[in-house]
Amino acid sequence: MRKHTTSNRLVADQPTRGADRNRSLADQADPPTGEMLLPSLDDGITLLDVKGGRGIPLLQSLVLDHLVLHDGPAFWVDANGHATTTTLARIAPSQRLLDRIHVARGFTVYQHYGAVCELPTAVNEIIQSSTADIGAASRRAPGRDEETSPHTPSLIVAPAVDAQYRADDTLCETHAETLQARTLARLRSYADGYDIPVLVTRNERNEFTAPVARAADHHLECEQTRMGPRVVGKDFETLVYPVDDGAYYQTTLAYWQQLLAARATQVGMEPTTPASSTPTPEGVGTGVTADGETVSATADPLLDAWRGGFGGQ
């Protein structure tokens, strides 16, 4: 994975424990806050494993951070309510980032698999729509990756990629494993065909989801610590947790919100996130999750399936 470089001031003269390194960084008057907080997502499949929870704020922060740094839309095949607009709207540094995320929800195994299969059609529709906007190409923000396009996909997200396949009682184990394998194969083909990252998570770490780990090119692990979530990858490790008043600790949503705002400032993005008092969009219907929970659908694009029907095809 691409590694964020840090200042020479951070180079230790001798090996130190992680806790000692954190204290050393916290003592600095001007820490490199923009270079040490979130890992970058490289092309290929990245598996994010979160211990002790679903890690929705972290997942969403990785997605938003990638969109801040890269042009192009993200396509999100959701399962088990990971694409929650409440959290996304709270931590996003700009409302425009949310407009670039296109979500399809799979409430059943066949809806999920169908949404994955139809992703190229959704991509083509978005490309046709965006290229019709003659001003789209001129809205590239400074600091963005110049190799990315505002029209082609920049990221695919498939959280809880195993959820529906293990939850459907109508599938025998062999059929469930086959469908999950086909889903992973399609995600692999999209990663290779579009030359973009595909970010996935899994509900459980066991024999059934072992193929997810084998399919991944990169692996990020997150564990809950006393200071907050700590992310570790091959070339990345969360070290410190800065906040505005100079203290160093990590909360939950407030931390991700500050982190993404700092990243947006780096690339010259003007924050446009509405205040918390902004009314919630008027509901246009309801749906039922795989767990039997009734959820509201809104006119917000984040809540609409990309093929024009709530829950995907």
ZADO-1210 file (C-alpha; in nm, 4 decimals, padded with zeros to 6 digits):
<atoms>
<atom x="00.0000" y="00.0000" z="00.0000" code="MET" pos="1"/>
<atom x="00.1103" y="00.3579" z="-00.0502" code="ARG" pos="2"/>
<atom x="00.2686" y="00.4804" z="00.2670" code="LYS" pos="3"/>
<atom x="00.2230" y="00.8335" z="00.3923" code="HIS" pos="4"/>
<atom x="00.5656" y="00.9820" z="00.4483" code="THR" pos="5"/>
<atom x="00.6330" y="01.1698" z="00.7654" code="THR" pos="6"/>
<atom x="00.8643" y="01.4477" z="00.8695" code="SER" pos="7"/>
<atom x="01.2271" y="01.3702" z="00.9533" code="ASN" pos="8"/>
<atom x="01.1482" y="01.4933" z="01.3004" code="ARG" pos="9"/>
<atom x="00.9592" y="01.1692" z="01.3530" code="LEU" pos="10"/>
<atom x="01.2540" y="00.9430" z="01.2770" code="VAL" pos="11"/>
<atom x="01.3575" y="00.7682" z="01.5975" code="ALA" pos="12"/>
<atom x="01.7253" y="00.7236" z="01.6791" code="ASP" pos="13"/>
<atom x="01.6575" y="00.3870" z="01.8353" code="GLN" pos="14"/>
<atom x="01.3752" y="00.1328" z="01.8495" code="PRO" pos="15"/>
<atom x="01.0854" y="00.2425" z="02.0689" code="THR" pos="16"/>
<atom x="00.7596" y="00.0921" z="02.1839" code="ARG" pos="17"/>
<atom x="00.4399" y="00.2162" z="02.0241" code="GLY" pos="18"/>
<atom x="00.3266" y="00.3924" z="02.3412" code="ALA" pos="19"/>
<atom x="00.6613" y="00.5724" z="02.3750" code="ASP" pos="20"/>
<atom x="00.6446" y="00.6762" z="02.0109" code="ARG" pos="21"/>
<atom x="00.2963" y="00.8181" z="02.0624" code="ASN" pos="22"/>
<atom x="00.4122" y="01.0225" z="02.3609" code="ARG" pos="23"/>
<atom x="00.7061" y="01.1521" z="02.1605" code="SER" pos="24"/>
<atom x="00.4772" y="01.2638" z="01.8801" code="LEU" pos="25"/>
<atom x="00.2366" y="01.4234" z="02.1247" code="ALA" pos="26"/>
<atom x="00.5189" y="01.6359" z="02.2658" code="ASP" pos="27"/>
<atom x="00.5789" y="01.7990" z="01.9298" code="GLN" pos="28"/>
<atom x="00.4455" y="02.1486" z="01.8798" code="ALA" pos="29"/>
<atom x="00.3704" y="02.0971" z="01.5107" code="ASP" pos="30"/>
<atom x="00.2831" y="01.7330" z="01.4385" code="PRO" pos="31"/>
<atom x="00.2234" y="01.6266" z="01.0756" code="PRO" pos="32"/>
<atom x="-00.1478" y="01.5704" z="01.1245" code="THR" pos="33"/>
<atom x="-00.2232" y="01.5232" z="00.7563" code="GLY" pos="34"/>
<atom x="00.0196" y="01.2386" z="00.6996" code="GLU" pos="35"/>
<atom x="-00.0354" y="00.9865" z="00.9765" code="MET" pos="36"/>
<atom x="-00.4051" y="00.9344" z="01.0298" code="LEU" pos="37"/>
<atom x="-00.5599" y="00.7106" z="00.7645" code="LEU" pos="38"/>
<atom x="-00.4117" y="00.4528" z="00.5281" code="PRO" pos="39"/>
<atom x="-00.4481" y="00.5047" z="00.1569" code="SER" pos="40"/>
<atom x="-00.6321" y="00.2509" z="-00.0565" code="LEU" pos="41"/>
<atom x="-00.4316" y="00.0990" z="-00.3398" code="ASP" pos="42"/>
<atom x="-00.5693" y="-00.0701" z="-00.6498" code="ASP" pos="43"/>
<atom x="-00.6939" y="-00.4217" z="-00.5878" code="GLY" pos="44"/>
<atom x="-00.9077" y="-00.5688" z="-00.3109" code="ILE" pos="45"/>
<atom x="-00.8504" y="-00.4383" z="00.0414" code="THR" pos="46"/>
<atom x="-00.9998" y="-00.6355" z="00.3303" code="LEU" pos="47"/>
<atom x="-01.0794" y="-00.4324" z="00.6416" code="LEU" pos="48"/>
<atom x="-01.1226" y="-00.6441" z="00.9535" code="ASP" pos="49"/>
<atom x="-01.2561" y="-00.4671" z="01.2623" code="VAL" pos="50"/>
<atom x="-01.2339" y="-00.6385" z="01.5985" code="LYS" pos="51"/>
<atom x="-01.5147" y="-00.5787" z="01.8442" code="GLY" pos="52"/>
<atom x="-01.7697" y="-00.4222" z="01.6101" code="GLY" pos="53"/>
<atom x="-01.8704" y="-00.3438" z="01.2543" code="ARG" pos="54"/>
<atom x="-01.6481" y="-00.0363" z="01.2336" code="GLY" pos="55"/>
<atom x="-01.8922" y="00.1704" z="01.0290" code="ILE" pos="56"/>
<atom x="-01.7323" y="00.5115" z="01.1082" code="PRO" pos="57"/>
<atom x="-01.3893" y="00.3797" z="01.0091" code="LEU" pos="58"/>
<atom x="-01.5206" y="00.2212" z="00.6895" code="LEU" pos="59"/>
<atom x="-01.7001" y="00.5391" z="00.5914" code="GLN" pos="60"/>
<atom x="-01.3969" y="00.7512" z="00.6799" code="SER" pos="61"/>
<atom x="-01.1736" y="00.5452" z="00.4521" code="LEU" pos="62"/>
<atom x="-01.4254" y="00.5911" z="00.1705" code="VAL" pos="63"/>
<atom x="-01.4595" y="00.9662" z="00.2210" code="LEU" pos="64"/>
<atom x="-01.0852" y="01.0152" z="00.2602" code="ASP" pos="65"/>
<atom x="-01.0289" y="00.8364" z="-00.0703" code="HIS" pos="66"/>
<atom x="-01.2884" y="01.0544" z="-00.2434" code="LEU" pos="67"/>
<atom x="-01.1263" y="01.3693" z="-00.1060" code="VAL" pos="68"/>
<atom x="-00.7972" y="01.2707" z="-00.2684" code="LEU" pos="69"/>
<atom x="-00.9320" y="01.1162" z="-00.5912" code="HIS" pos="70"/>
<atom x="-01.1822" y="01.2225" z="-00.8529" code="ASP" pos="71"/>
<atom x="-01.4585" y="00.9948" z="-00.9723" code="GLY" pos="72"/>
<atom x="-01.7626" y="00.8345" z="-00.8099" code="PRO" pos="73"/>
<atom x="-01.7730" y="00.5486" z="-00.5607" code="ALA" pos="74"/>
<atom x="-02.0086" y="00.2529" z="-00.6021" code="PHE" pos="75"/>
<atom x="-02.1287" y="00.0932" z="-00.2812" code="TRP" pos="76"/>
<atom x="-02.2992" y="-00.2484" z="-00.2687" code="VAL" pos="77"/>
<atom x="-02.4423" y="-00.2385" z="00.0805" code="ASP" pos="78"/>
<atom x="-02.5410" y="-00.5130" z="00.3236" code="ALA" pos="79"/>
<atom x="-02.6581" y="-00.4882" z="00.6837" code="ASN" pos="80"/>
<atom x="-02.6918" y="-00.1101" z="00.6861" code="GLY" pos="81"/>
<atom x="-02.3292" y="00.0011" z="00.6542" code="HIS" pos="82"/>
<atom x="-02.4177" y="00.2937" z="00.4244" code="ALA" pos="83"/>
<atom x="-02.5875" y="00.4907" z="00.7006" code="THR" pos="84"/>
<atom x="-02.6474" y="00.8469" z="00.5887" code="THR" pos="85"/>
<atom x="-02.6578" y="00.9789" z="00.9447" code="THR" pos="86"/>
<atom x="-02.2924" y="00.8926" z="01.0023" code="THR" pos="87"/>
<atom x="-02.1809" y="00.9834" z="00.6516" code="LEU" pos="88"/>
<atom x="-02.3415" y="01.3258" z="00.6665" code="ALA" pos="89"/>
<atom x="-02.1892" y="01.3953" z="01.0070" code="ARG" pos="90"/>
<atom x="-01.8292" y="01.3138" z="00.9217" code="ILE" pos="91"/>
<atom x="-01.8177" y="01.4237" z="00.5565" code="ALA" pos="92"/>
<atom x="-01.6247" y="01.7505" z="00.5114" code="PRO" pos="93"/>
<atom x="-01.8326" y="01.8367" z="00.2053" code="SER" pos="94"/>
<atom x="-02.1837" y="01.7505" z="00.0925" code="GLN" pos="95"/>
<atom x="-02.0477" y="01.7120" z="-00.2598" code="ARG" pos="96"/>
<atom x="-01.8629" y="01.3997" z="-00.1510" code="LEU" pos="97"/>
<atom x="-02.1923" y="01.2345" z="-00.0636" code="LEU" pos="98"/>
<atom x="-02.3287" y="01.3118" z="-00.4091" code="ASP" pos="99"/>
<atom x="-02.0445" y="01.1019" z="-00.5552" code="ARG" pos="100"/>
<atom x="-02.1414" y="00.7864" z="-00.3642" code="ILE" pos="101"/>
<atom x="-02.3910" y="00.5618" z="-00.5420" code="HIS" pos="102"/>
<atom x="-02.5496" y="00.2942" z="-00.3277" code="VAL" pos="103"/>
<atom x="-02.7328" y="-00.0281" z="-00.4074" code="ALA" pos="104"/>
<atom x="-02.8706" y="-00.2276" z="-00.1163" code="ARG" pos="105"/>
<atom x="-02.9016" y="-00.6039" z="-00.1124" code="GLY" pos="106"/>
<atom x="-03.1562" y="-00.7205" z="00.1459" code="PHE" pos="107"/>
<atom x="-03.1407" y="-01.0799" z="00.0206" code="THR" pos="108"/>
<atom x="-02.8641" y="-01.2952" z="-00.1202" code="VAL" pos="109"/>
<atom x="-02.9992" y="-01.2632" z="-00.4750" code="TYR" pos="110"/>
<atom x="-03.0440" y="-00.8866" z="-00.4488" code="GLN" pos="111"/>
<atom x="-02.6859" y="-00.8526" z="-00.3283" code="HIS" pos="112"/>
<atom x="-02.5459" y="-01.0776" z="-00.5985" code="TYR" pos="113"/>
<atom x="-02.7623" y="-00.9045" z="-00.8600" code="GLY" pos="114"/>
<atom x="-02.6362" y="-00.5613" z="-00.7535" code="ALA" pos="115"/>
<atom x="-02.2758" y="-00.6800" z="-00.7859" code="VAL" pos="116"/>
<atom x="-02.3467" y="-00.8249" z="-01.1306" code="CYS" pos="117"/>
<atom x="-02.5159" y="-00.5053" z="-01.2511" code="GLU" pos="118"/>
<atom x="-02.2421" y="-00.2741" z="-01.1326" code="LEU" pos="119"/>
<atom x="-02.0916" y="-00.2249" z="-01.4841" code="PRO" pos="120"/>
<atom x="-02.4330" y="-00.1098" z="-01.6079" code="THR" pos="121"/>
<atom x="-02.4537" y="00.1383" z="-01.3205" code="ALA" pos="122"/>
<atom x="-02.1020" y="00.2617" z="-01.3984" code="VAL" pos="123"/>
<atom x="-02.1879" y="00.3174" z="-01.7637" code="ASN" pos="124"/>
<atom x="-02.5009" y="00.5123" z="-01.6719" code="GLU" pos="125"/>
<atom x="-02.3081" y="00.7388" z="-01.4358" code="ILE" pos="126"/>
<atom x="-02.0357" y="00.7957" z="-01.6961" code="ILE" pos="127"/>
<atom x="-02.2950" y="00.8939" z="-01.9587" code="GLN" pos="128"/>
<atom x="-02.4642" y="01.1264" z="-01.7123" code="SER" pos="129"/>
<atom x="-02.1444" y="01.2906" z="-01.5893" code="SER" pos="130"/>
<atom x="-01.9905" y="01.3409" z="-01.9332" code="THR" pos="131"/>
<atom x="-02.3058" y="01.5222" z="-02.0375" code="ALA" pos="132"/>
<atom x="-02.2166" y="01.7838" z="-01.7763" code="ASP" pos="133"/>
<atom x="-01.9657" y="02.0003" z="-01.9658" code="ILE" pos="134"/>
<atom x="-01.8444" y="02.1600" z="-01.6425" code="GLY" pos="135"/>
<atom x="-01.7573" y="01.8375" z="-01.4636" code="ALA" pos="136"/>
<atom x="-01.4045" y="01.8153" z="-01.5974" code="ALA" pos="137"/>
<atom x="-01.3210" y="02.1649" z="-01.4764" code="SER" pos="138"/>
<atom x="-01.4122" y="02.1019" z="-01.1136" code="ARG" pos="139"/>
<atom x="-01.0977" y="01.9121" z="-01.0169" code="ARG" pos="140"/>
<atom x="-00.9785" y="02.0412" z="-00.6807" code="ALA" pos="141"/>
<atom x="-00.6098" y="02.1228" z="-00.6193" code="PRO" pos="142"/>
<atom x="-00.4194" y="01.8425" z="-00.4526" code="GLY" pos="143"/>
<atom x="-00.6219" y="01.5637" z="-00.6180" code="ARG" pos="144"/>
<atom x="-00.4634" y="01.2666" z="-00.7913" code="ASP" pos="145"/>
<atom x="-00.4144" y="01.3918" z="-01.1484" code="GLU" pos="146"/>
<atom x="-00.4313" y="01.0368" z="-01.2865" code="GLU" pos="147"/>
<atom x="-00.7958" y="00.9926" z="-01.1849" code="THR" pos="148"/>
<atom x="-01.0978" y="01.1014" z="-01.3859" code="SER" pos="149"/>
<atom x="-01.4133" y="01.2693" z="-01.2509" code="PRO" pos="150"/>
<atom x="-01.6190" y="01.0341" z="-01.4696" code="HIS" pos="151"/>
<atom x="-01.4815" y="00.6839" z="-01.4173" code="THR" pos="152"/>
<atom x="-01.5111" y="00.4947" z="-01.0858" code="PRO" pos="153"/>
<atom x="-01.2541" y="00.5694" z="-00.8186" code="SER" pos="154"/>
<atom x="-01.3671" y="00.3125" z="-00.5604" code="LEU" pos="155"/>
<atom x="-01.5984" y="00.0154" z="-00.5064" code="ILE" pos="156"/>
<atom x="-01.7199" y="-00.0682" z="-00.1554" code="VAL" pos="157"/>
<atom x="-01.8743" y="-00.3989" z="-00.0473" code="ALA" pos="158"/>
<atom x="-01.9071" y="-00.4167" z="00.3321" code="PRO" pos="159"/>
<atom x="-02.0201" y="-00.7387" z="00.5006" code="ALA" pos="160"/>
<atom x="-01.9590" y="-00.9159" z="00.1725" code="VAL" pos="161"/>
<atom x="-02.0409" y="-01.2507" z="00.3370" code="ASP" pos="162"/>
<atom x="-02.3546" y="-01.1459" z="00.5255" code="ALA" pos="163"/>
<atom x="-02.6328" y="-01.2395" z="00.2875" code="GLN" pos="164"/>
<atom x="-02.4670" y="-01.5584" z="00.1680" code="TYR" pos="165"/>
<atom x="-02.4424" y="-01.7048" z="00.5148" code="ARG" pos="166"/>
<atom x="-02.7806" y="-01.5730" z="00.6307" code="ALA" pos="167"/>
<atom x="-03.0087" y="-01.7134" z="00.3591" code="ASP" pos="168"/>
<atom x="-03.1717" y="-02.0340" z="00.4861" code="ASP" pos="169"/>
<atom x="-03.2855" y="-02.1276" z="00.1356" code="THR" pos="170"/>
<atom x="-02.9281" y="-02.1868" z="00.0220" code="LEU" pos="171"/>
<atom x="-02.7363" y="-02.5029" z="00.0959" code="CYS" pos="172"/>
<atom x="-02.3796" y="-02.4513" z="00.2131" code="GLU" pos="173"/>
<atom x="-02.2317" y="-02.5443" z="-00.1221" code="THR" pos="174"/>
<atom x="-02.4587" y="-02.3033" z="-00.3122" code="HIS" pos="175"/>
<atom x="-02.3826" y="-02.0238" z="-00.0646" code="ALA" pos="176"/>
<atom x="-02.0086" y="-02.0768" z="-00.1048" code="GLU" pos="177"/>
<atom x="-02.0463" y="-02.0790" z="-00.4837" code="THR" pos="178"/>
<atom x="-02.2389" y="-01.7507" z="-00.4925" code="LEU" pos="179"/>
<atom x="-01.9924" y="-01.5861" z="-00.2555" code="GLN" pos="180"/>
<atom x="-01.7039" y="-01.7059" z="-00.4746" code="ALA" pos="181"/>
<atom x="-01.8740" y="-01.5609" z="-00.7833" code="ARG" pos="182"/>
<atom x="-01.9237" y="-01.2309" z="-00.6033" code="THR" pos="183"/>
<atom x="-01.5556" y="-01.2180" z="-00.5098" code="LEU" pos="184"/>
<atom x="-01.4581" y="-01.3065" z="-00.8663" code="ALA" pos="185"/>
<atom x="-01.6657" y="-01.0191" z="-01.0038" code="ARG" pos="186"/>
<atom x="-01.5192" y="-00.7751" z="-00.7519" code="LEU" pos="187"/>
<atom x="-01.1746" y="-00.8926" z="-00.8577" code="ARG" pos="188"/>
<atom x="-01.2600" y="-00.8350" z="-01.2240" code="SER" pos="189"/>
<atom x="-01.3825" y="-00.4819" z="-01.1424" code="TYR" pos="190"/>
<atom x="-01.0666" y="-00.4011" z="-00.9466" code="ALA" pos="191"/>
<atom x="-00.8523" y="-00.5170" z="-01.2394" code="ASP" pos="192"/>
<atom x="-01.0749" y="-00.3777" z="-01.5146" code="GLY" pos="193"/>
<atom x="-01.1148" y="-00.0283" z="-01.3689" code="TYR" pos="194"/>
<atom x="-00.7714" y="-00.0197" z="-01.1973" code="ASP" pos="195"/>
<atom x="-00.9260" y="00.0973" z="-00.8709" code="ILE" pos="196"/>
<atom x="-00.9447" y="-00.0113" z="-00.5067" code="PRO" pos="197"/>
<atom x="-01.2251" y="-00.2403" z="-00.3915" code="VAL" pos="198"/>
<atom x="-01.2841" y="-00.2123" z="-00.0160" code="LEU" pos="199"/>
<atom x="-01.4564" y="-00.5062" z="00.1537" code="VAL" pos="200"/>
<atom x="-01.5329" y="-00.6171" z="00.5085" code="THR" pos="201"/>
<atom x="-01.6690" y="-00.9433" z="00.6482" code="ARG" pos="202"/>
<atom x="-01.9034" y="-01.0156" z="00.9366" code="ASN" pos="203"/>
<atom x="-01.7025" y="-01.3030" z="01.0764" code="GLU" pos="204"/>
<atom x="-01.3567" y="-01.4528" z="01.0467" code="ARG" pos="205"/>
<atom x="-01.4033" y="-01.8251" z="00.9937" code="ASN" pos="206"/>
<atom x="-01.3765" y="-02.0975" z="00.7323" code="GLU" pos="207"/>
<atom x="-01.6680" y="-01.9593" z="00.5315" code="PHE" pos="208"/>
<atom x="-01.5002" y="-01.6194" z="00.4899" code="THR" pos="209"/>
<atom x="-01.1477" y="-01.7524" z="00.4399" code="ALA" pos="210"/>
<atom x="-01.1895" y="-01.7036" z="00.0614" code="PRO" pos="211"/>
<atom x="-01.2440" y="-01.3315" z="00.1238" code="VAL" pos="212"/>
<atom x="-00.9026" y="-01.3080" z="00.2883" code="ALA" pos="213"/>
<atom x="-00.7419" y="-01.5111" z="00.0104" code="ARG" pos="214"/>
<atom x="-00.8926" y="-01.2830" z="-00.2538" code="ALA" pos="215"/>
<atom x="-00.7604" y="-00.9669" z="-00.0857" code="ALA" pos="216"/>
<atom x="-00.4433" y="-00.7976" z="-00.2067" code="ASP" pos="217"/>
<atom x="-00.4197" y="-00.5795" z="00.1038" code="HIS" pos="218"/>
<atom x="-00.5313" y="-00.6333" z="00.4615" code="HIS" pos="219"/>
<atom x="-00.6125" y="-00.3689" z="00.7226" code="LEU" pos="220"/>
<atom x="-00.6940" y="-00.4601" z="01.0816" code="GLU" pos="221"/>
<atom x="-00.8608" y="-00.2321" z="01.3316" code="CYS" pos="222"/>
<atom x="-00.8778" y="-00.2951" z="01.7034" code="GLU" pos="223"/>
<atom x="-01.0504" y="-00.0936" z="01.9734" code="GLN" pos="224"/>
<atom x="-00.8064" y="00.0540" z="02.2237" code="THR" pos="225"/>
<atom x="-00.8501" y="00.2796" z="02.5235" code="ARG" pos="226"/>
<atom x="-00.7645" y="00.5736" z="02.2981" code="MET" pos="227"/>
<atom x="-01.0003" y="00.4627" z="02.0220" code="GLY" pos="228"/>
<atom x="-00.9768" y="00.2601" z="01.6989" code="PRO" pos="229"/>
<atom x="-00.6221" y="00.1695" z="01.5924" code="ARG" pos="230"/>
<atom x="-00.5594" y="00.0712" z="01.2301" code="VAL" pos="231"/>
<atom x="-00.2675" y="-00.1500" z="01.1290" code="VAL" pos="232"/>
<atom x="-00.1662" y="-00.2547" z="00.7795" code="GLY" pos="233"/>
<atom x="00.1492" y="-00.3687" z="00.6041" code="LYS" pos="234"/>
<atom x="00.2700" y="-00.0103" z="00.5566" code="ASP" pos="235"/>
<atom x="00.0508" y="00.1794" z="00.8006" code="PHE" pos="236"/>
<atom x="-00.0050" y="00.2071" z="01.1733" code="GLU" pos="237"/>
<atom x="-00.2164" y="00.4548" z="01.3689" code="THR" pos="238"/>
<atom x="00.0195" y="00.6370" z="01.6039" code="LEU" pos="239"/>
<atom x="-00.1427" y="00.9435" z="01.7540" code="VAL" pos="240"/>
<atom x="-00.4847" y="01.1013" z="01.7800" code="TYR" pos="241"/>
<atom x="-00.4647" y="01.4817" z="01.7497" code="PRO" pos="242"/>
<atom x="-00.7429" y="01.7285" z="01.8243" code="VAL" pos="243"/>
<atom x="-00.7626" y="02.1060" z="01.7916" code="ASP" pos="244"/>
<atom x="-00.6696" y="02.1946" z="02.1483" code="ASP" pos="245"/>
<atom x="-00.3332" y="02.0205" z="02.1264" code="GLY" pos="246"/>
<atom x="-00.4347" y="01.7134" z="02.3216" code="ALA" pos="247"/>
<atom x="-00.3875" y="01.3719" z="02.1673" code="TYR" pos="248"/>
<atom x="-00.6728" y="01.1294" z="02.1982" code="TYR" pos="249"/>
<atom x="-00.9357" y="00.9756" z="01.9769" code="GLN" pos="250"/>
<atom x="-01.3117" y="00.9848" z="02.0164" code="THR" pos="251"/>
<atom x="-01.5479" y="00.8309" z="01.7628" code="THR" pos="252"/>
<atom x="-01.7413" y="01.0420" z="01.5134" code="LEU" pos="253"/>
<atom x="-01.5883" y="01.3674" z="01.6332" code="ALA" pos="254"/>
<atom x="-01.2424" y="01.2324" z="01.5527" code="TYR" pos="255"/>
<atom x="-01.3326" y="01.1161" z="01.2027" code="TRP" pos="256"/>
<atom x="-01.5088" y="01.4473" z="01.1381" code="GLN" pos="257"/>
<atom x="-01.1983" y="01.6467" z="01.2314" code="GLN" pos="258"/>
<atom x="-00.9687" y="01.4158" z="01.0384" code="LEU" pos="259"/>
<atom x="-01.1652" y="01.4475" z="00.7156" code="LEU" pos="260"/>
<atom x="-01.2017" y="01.8226" z="00.7556" code="ALA" pos="261"/>
<atom x="-00.8230" y="01.8515" z="00.7837" code="ALA" pos="262"/>
<atom x="-00.7801" y="01.6371" z="00.4733" code="ARG" pos="263"/>
<atom x="-01.0285" y="01.8504" z="00.2777" code="ALA" pos="264"/>
<atom x="-00.8414" y="02.1648" z="00.3790" code="THR" pos="265"/>
<atom x="-00.5190" y="02.0121" z="00.2464" code="GLN" pos="266"/>
<atom x="-00.6636" y="01.9680" z="-00.1018" code="VAL" pos="267"/>
<atom x="-00.8451" y="02.3011" z="-00.1059" code="GLY" pos="268"/>
<atom x="-01.1974" y="02.1652" z="-00.0711" code="MET" pos="269"/>
<atom x="-01.4438" y="02.4130" z="00.0718" code="GLU" pos="270"/>
<atom x="-01.6533" y="02.2505" z="00.3454" code="PRO" pos="271"/>
<atom x="-02.0213" y="02.2457" z="00.2542" code="THR" pos="272"/>
<atom x="-02.1583" y="02.0012" z="00.5098" code="THR" pos="273"/>
<atom x="-02.4933" y="02.1341" z="00.6354" code="PRO" pos="274"/>
<atom x="-02.5325" y="02.2147" z="01.0021" code="ALA" pos="275"/>
<atom x="-02.6705" y="01.9503" z="01.2333" code="SER" pos="276"/>
<atom x="-02.9952" y="02.1414" z="01.2477" code="SER" pos="277"/>
<atom x="-03.0604" y="02.0771" z="00.8787" code="THR" pos="278"/>
<atom x="-03.3852" y="01.8807" z="00.8473" code="PRO" pos="279"/>
<atom x="-03.3653" y="01.5187" z="00.7429" code="THR" pos="280"/>
<atom x="-03.4879" y="01.4654" z="00.3835" code="PRO" pos="281"/>
<atom x="-03.8509" y="01.3755" z="00.3653" code="GLU" pos="282"/>
<atom x="-03.9094" y="01.0025" z="00.3545" code="GLY" pos="283"/>
<atom x="-04.0412" y="00.8428" z="00.0379" code="VAL" pos="284"/>
<atom x="-04.0920" y="00.4875" z="00.1601" code="GLY" pos="285"/>
<atom x="-03.9594" y="00.2063" z="00.3746" code="THR" pos="286"/>
<atom x="-03.7663" y="-00.1172" z="00.3330" code="GLY" pos="287"/>
<atom x="-03.6906" y="-00.4207" z="00.5409" code="VAL" pos="288"/>
<atom x="-03.3343" y="-00.5303" z="00.6169" code="THR" pos="289"/>
<atom x="-03.2160" y="-00.8904" z="00.6268" code="ALA" pos="290"/>
<atom x="-03.2572" y="-00.8757" z="01.0051" code="ASP" pos="291"/>
<atom x="-03.6243" y="-00.7815" z="00.9761" code="GLY" pos="292"/>
<atom x="-03.5669" y="-00.4170" z="01.0720" code="GLU" pos="293"/>
<atom x="-03.7836" y="-00.1579" z="00.8966" code="THR" pos="294"/>
<atom x="-03.5793" y="00.1329" z="00.7597" code="VAL" pos="295"/>
<atom x="-03.6803" y="00.4544" z="00.5869" code="SER" pos="296"/>
<atom x="-03.5953" y="00.5383" z="00.2275" code="ALA" pos="297"/>
<atom x="-03.5369" y="00.8993" z="00.1282" code="THR" pos="298"/>
<atom x="-03.4920" y="01.0954" z="-00.1890" code="ALA" pos="299"/>
<atom x="-03.1220" y="01.1263" z="-00.1101" code="ASP" pos="300"/>
<atom x="-02.9123" y="00.9384" z="-00.3731" code="PRO" pos="301"/>
<atom x="-02.7355" y="00.7549" z="-00.0943" code="LEU" pos="302"/>
<atom x="-03.0593" y="00.5804" z="-00.0092" code="LEU" pos="303"/>
<atom x="-03.1629" y="00.4857" z="-00.3614" code="ASP" pos="304"/>
<atom x="-03.0492" y="00.1781" z="-00.5483" code="ALA" pos="305"/>
<atom x="-02.8607" y="00.2698" z="-00.8632" code="TRP" pos="306"/>
<atom x="-03.1037" y="00.0822" z="-01.0859" code="ARG" pos="307"/>
<atom x="-03.4019" y="00.2860" z="-00.9760" code="GLY" pos="308"/>
<atom x="-03.5448" y="00.0489" z="-00.7154" code="GLY" pos="309"/>
<atom x="-03.4957" y="00.0419" z="-00.3392" code="PHE" pos="310"/>
<atom x="-03.2786" y="-00.2569" z="-00.2505" code="GLY" pos="311"/>
<atom x="-03.1258" y="-00.3268" z="-00.5930" code="GLY" pos="312"/>
<atom x="-03.2441" y="-00.5748" z="-00.8505" code="GLN" pos="313"/>
</atoms>
